[in-house]
């Protein structure tokens, strides 16, 4: 059996158990025999348990058995598939990849977004993170004709809006973010680093929108009003994990968020145009109005 075939079976098994929430091996086999992968051959208990072990090692997902409930299998840590986790991203990406691989004849009817891939540099950074080694990278910032060289401790990587970013730390303790598509080269150094014991990547970005962490900007309670179809979009794809709906009428819905209103967040509000109004705080509303007025002036020229 090829590695590709095994991965297809792993992904199918995870999706089947996750969608069923709780399912027996006999019920899994019924669904298995309905797939082309089975070729009419049942999934043996031995193969099933080999797959369970491989799924745990590769995806970090635990397929457990509830013997008190008729020996039904379930994903013990299924919560990771409902949040922005590596497991969720891996499973979603591979599931879509498998689906597209089976639809070669529809290539001209399936349109995708381009995601700049860090390739070898992403692999190098992750390897350095795993070994807690410093890296040396060359980087060209926007608006600068020169390329800088830096020695950094790679703390974490983050995917945001189809781009990979690196959060790295200087020896001074200052942290900075680098976009992979502007990194020229990466070299893993012999020098090791010790990551801050209290550092948590999710916590570090938790008060921010995107990849800009402006500690000089205070966390604020922000209330926005969404019109038209915008409430539906915000319900399906929240702007931030703190977002919650606090009021709804036939004309609009109000949403509350708690985060740092950085330029990156303001730009996101601007991109929603006339369908978003900032209600609180007034200072943020005034800034958005000013940004809109400046945009209008550009057109008036």
N, C-alpha and C positions, 0 to 999 in steps of 0.2 A: 504494500500500500504506500503510495507517495505521500510526502509531507503535506502537499496541497489537499489531498483527499482527506487526510486525518483532520486537518484544520476545518474543513467543511463539516465533518461529522461532529467535531467539538462544538462548533458554533451552532449547528442545528440542535444538538442536545441541550445546550444552555438555553437557547431561545424556547425550546419546547417545554422545558421544566419551568422556566421563568413565566411563560404565558399561562401555564396550567396552575401555577402556584404550588400545587401538591398533586403528585401523580405516581402511580405504581409502575413497576418495570413492565408489566403486561400491557398497560395503557401506552407506555412509551413505544413498545414494540408494534402496537397497532398503528401508531402514527408513522413509525419508521418504515414499515412495509408499504406505506402509501407513497414513499419517496422513490425517486429514481436511483438515489445512492444505494439503497438496500439491494437492488437487483433481485428482489424476492427472497433474500436470505435474512432470517431474523437476527436481531442484535443479541448476541450471546451475553450471558451474565458476566463472563470473564472479560469480554471486550468492553462492556458497559463500565465495569469497575476500573479497567485500564484507562478509559476515557475520563472517569472521575478524577483519577490521580493527575493525569496530564492537564486537565482543566484547572485544577488547583495550582499546579506548578506554573502554568503559563499565564493564566488570567487572575489568579488569586481568588477564585470563586470556590466556595465550599458547597458541594452537593451532598446533603445530609439525608438520613433516613429516619422517619418517624415510625418506629416499630409499634407504637401504641395506636397509631392511626392507619392500620392496614399496610404497614411497610411502604408508606408513600414517601417519595423523594421530593426534596425542595432545596432551594438555594438558601443556605443559612445566613449569608451576608448579602441578601438581595438589595439592601439599601444602597449599596455602592452603584447599582445600576440605575438609580434614580437621582444621582447627583453628578457633579462635574469631577468624576474620578477617572483614573487611568483605565480601570477595568471597563467602565462604560464607554469610553472613547475607543478602546481597542475592539470591543465587541461590536459596536456600531459600525466602525470603519471596515472591519473584516466581514461583517454581515452584508454590508452594501457591496463590498468588493466581490463576494461570492455571487450575489444576485446579478451584478453587472456581468460577471464572467459567464453566466448562463444565458446572457441576452446579447451575444455578439451581433446577431442579425439586426438589432435595434440600435446600434451605435449612433446612427444619424438622427435618432429620435430621443436620445438621452443626453441632455446638456448639463455639464458640470461647471463648477467654478474652479479657477486656477488657484491652487494653494502652493505658494513658493516653498520648496522643500530644502531643508538645511543639509540633507544628504550626509556626506561623510563628516561634516563639521558637527552636526547634531549627534552623531554617533560618538565622536570624540569627546564632546562636552559631557554626554551621559556617562561615558566610561570614566572620565575624570571625576564626576560626581560620585560614582560608585566607589572609586578608590580614594576619595578625599584628597585629590591632588590639585595643585594650582595649575592654571593654564595661562598661556601667553597668546593673545589674540591681536590681530590688526583690525582696525575699524574705521569706517568713513562715515562721519555724521552728516546729516542733511545740511546743505548750505555751506559745507566746508570742502575745499578742493584737496585738502591734505588728509592723509591716512595716519591715524594714531596707533601706537602700540601700547598694550596694557598687560600687566600681570595681575590676575584676579583669582579669587576663589569662587568656583561655580556653585551657587546655592540651589537654584531650581530653574526649570524651563517651563514656559507657559505658552499655550496656543490661544491666540485671540484674533478674531476677525481674519481668519485664513493666513495668519502669520505666526511664526515661532519667535519667541523672545527668551533671552537669557537674563536672569537676575544674578548678578555677581557682586562680590564684596572685595574692596581693596583692603590692604593690610591695616589701614587706618580705621577700618570699620565702616567706612562709607559704602553704601550700596548703590548700584546703578543698573539700568536695564539696557540691553543691547538687542537689536533686531537681527536675526540670523541672515536676512538677505543683504545686510550691509557689513557683515563680517567677512574680511578678506581671507584670513587663515586662522587656524587654531593649532596650538602645540601643547601637548600635555607635558608638564614639568615634573621633575623628580620631587620637588618640594611639596610636602603635605600640608594640609590645613585642618583645623578643627572647627567644625561648624558650631555656631552658638547653640548651646543646649536648649535655650528657650525659643529657638527659631522654628516656626511652623509656616510653610509656604501659603497655605490657605488663609491662615490668620493674617499674614503679612499683607495680602491683597484684599482682605475681607471688607475694609472700609472704603475701597476705591472702585471706580469703574474702569475696567480695562487694565492697562499695565503701568499707568502713572500713579505712583504713591507719593503724594505731596503732603508730607507731615506738617508743613506750615499752614495747611488748609484744614480748618476744624471740621469734624463730622457734624452734619446738620440734619435736622428733620426737614425733608423736602416733600411738598405736596404738589402733584401735577394733575391737571384735568385733561382728559383725552376725549376727543370728539370723533364723530363718524364711526369708521370701522377700527380706529386706533385702539379702543379698549380690548377688542378681540385679539389684536396682535400682542398687546402688552400682557394679556392673560396667558397666551400661549408661549411667549418668549419674554419673560420679565427682564427689565433692564438691570436688576440687581437682586441678590438673594434676599435682601430685606424688604423687597417690594410687597405690599399688600393692598388690596382694594378696600377702601373705607367708605365709599358712597357710590351709588349708581342710579341714574335716571334714564329716561328714554332718549335724552339728548347727549348725555356725557357720563363719564365715570371718573372718580377721583382715586388716585393712588398715592400711597405714602411710601417714602424710602428714607433710609438713614445712611448717609455716606458723605464723602468729601466731594463737594461740587468743584471738581477740577476742570480745566479747559477741555479735557477729553470728554467729560460728562456733558458739559455745556454744548459741545459740538454735536453730541448725539441728540440732545434736545432740539438743537437747531435743525438737524436733518429731518425731524418730524414735521417741520413747517407749521402750517396753520392748524394742524390737528392736535397740537400740544400747547397748553397754557400753564405756566408756573404760577401757583397760588401762594406758596410759601417756600422760603422766606422772601420778603419783598426785595431784599438786596439782590438775590439771584434773578428774580423776575425783571428787575431793572437792568441787569447785565444782559439778559437775553433780548430785551427790547432794544438795548443799545446795539447789540450785534445785528439784529434784524434791520435797524435803521442804517447801519453802516453798509449792509448788503444792498439795501435799496439805493443808497447814494452811489454805489459803484455802477448800478444800472442806469441811473439818471445821467451819469457822465456820457 
